[in-house]
Amino acid sequence: MVSLIKIGYSNLPQRTYSLSTGLNYKGFDLSVLFQGASHSSVYMAGDVGWDNSWGNYFEEHLFRWTPETASTATYPRFLQKSDGNHQNYFLSDFWLRDGKYLRLKNIQIGYNVPKRTVSRTPMNSIYLYANAYNLFTWDNVKRIDPESNPDRNVGQFYPQQNIINFGFKINF
């Protein structure tokens, strides 16, 4: 008799959440947006797991199984361009990662130059700011973006961009 046991979660998060907050103090303002998800699993496949089609070696691959390391290996055999019949292609919880994450999606700090300073110029107001998008992500997956397409978790995708902006707004 074969019994089925659920391992992990779906690749689509069951819970998503966010927190947006801000404050103003003496001309300064700060706003932040955190965003995340939980109760999902990411299956590491292909180049981020075992295949190395493109020469993508990671630190844990140093401890892979070889005939010489058979007694001490902590990672399965590593192949280059293996076919779908190799045992690493068989579904296994070894390749399953917890997909929960928390991301600092947006942070902005700004400063309104005081009116008494601006009044000596032809300008009505000056606002200086700096903001950043996707600055930090805390997750258990590490190699791939936990928000990436679950069908493409093989290491062949464009990574999440970190964007930092500086600017000013002047009113005349």
N, C-alpha and C positions, 0 to 999 in steps of 0.2 A: 504494500500500500504506500502510495506517495502522499506525503502531506506538504502543503504549501505554507510557507511562513513569510509574512511580510517583512521586508528588510528596507529600512529607510522610508523615504517619502517620495512623492511624485517630483518630477523635475520642475513643476510649476509651484511656486510658493503658496501655501495655504493661508499664510498671514503676511500682510504688508503693513507697514506703519511709517509714520513720519512725525517729526516735531519741528515746528517753526517758532522761533522766538526772536525777540529783539529788545533793545533798550536805547534810550537817549539820555545823554548827560552833558550839560554845558557845551552844546554845539557838536558833540560827538554822537555818532549813532553806530550801532552794531546790530547786525541781523545774521541769524544762522538757520540753516535747514539741514536736518538729519533725515535720512531716508533708509529704510531697510526692509528685510523680509526674513521669514523663518518658516520652519516646517517644510523644507524642500531638500532634495538631494541632488548632487551633481555627480555624474558618472564620468570619471576620467578615462578617456579613450585615446587611441592613436598616439600621436606625438607627446601629449601631456601625460600619457600613461606608460606605454611600453614599446612603441614602434620605432621611433627615431628615424623617420624617413628623411628628415632634413638636418640631422646632426644636432638636435636640441638636447643637450645633456643637462641634467639637473643634479644637484648634490647627492640626492638619494640613489641615483643610478650608479654611483661609485660602489655601492654595497650590493649590487645585483648578483644574481646567481651565475656562476661560471663553474666549470669542473674543479678549478682550484679553490673556489670559495664556497663550495657546496655545504660545508658545516657551519659557516659563519654568515652566509648571505641573509640580508633582511629585505631584499627586493627580488622580484621574479626575474627570470632570464630576459635579457634585453636583446631585441633583434632589430635589424635594419631592413625595412620594407618586407615584413613578414606577410604571409597571406592569411586569409580569414580562417584557415583550418588550424592555426597555431593555438595552443591552450590559452594564451593571453587574451584571445578574442572571446573565450567563453565568459559568460556573465559571472561576476564574482563580487562579493562585498568588499574585497580588497581594494577595488577601484572606486568605491562609492565614498563620497565626501559629504559632510554636512553642508548644505547650501546656505545656511543663515549668514547674514551680513548686516553691517551698519556702515553707512557711507555719509561722510560730511559732504553733502551734495552742493551746498552753497554757503559762503560766508562773505559778508561785506562789512567794511568799516568805512565810515565817512566823517567828514568834518565840514561844518558850515562856518566859513570865516565870519567873525563878528561884524555886525553892521557898522560899528564905529570905524573899523579898518577899511571896509568897503566904501564908506561914505566919502572918502578922500579920492575916490576914483570915479570914472564915468560908469562903473558897473553898479547894478542894484544888489546882486548877490553872487557869491562864489561858493561852490560846493566841491570839495576834493574827496575822492574815494579810491578804494582798492577792493577788488573782489576776486574770489577764486571759486572754481567749480570742480567737483570731483577731487577734492584735495587729499582726502584719506579714505581708505576702505579697510574695515576690520572684518576679516572673514577667515574661514578654515580651508578655503580652496587654494589660495595664494597664486597659482600660476595663471589662472584665467579669471575673467570678470564674472562674478557670480550672477550678474544680470545677462550674461551672453546667451545667445540662442542655444538651448539645450541639445539641439541636433548637431551643433558645430563644436562641441567641447573636445576637439582633437588637436588644438593648438594652432589652427589655421584661421585666424580672425584678426581684425584690427583692434588693438587694445583701447580701453577707456582712456580718453584724453583728460589730462589735468590742464585747466586753463586759468591763467592769472591775468587780470586786467587792472590797469590804473587809469584814472581819468579825472576830468573836472567838468563842471557845468557852470557856465557864466550867464547871468541874465543882465541885459542892459536896460 
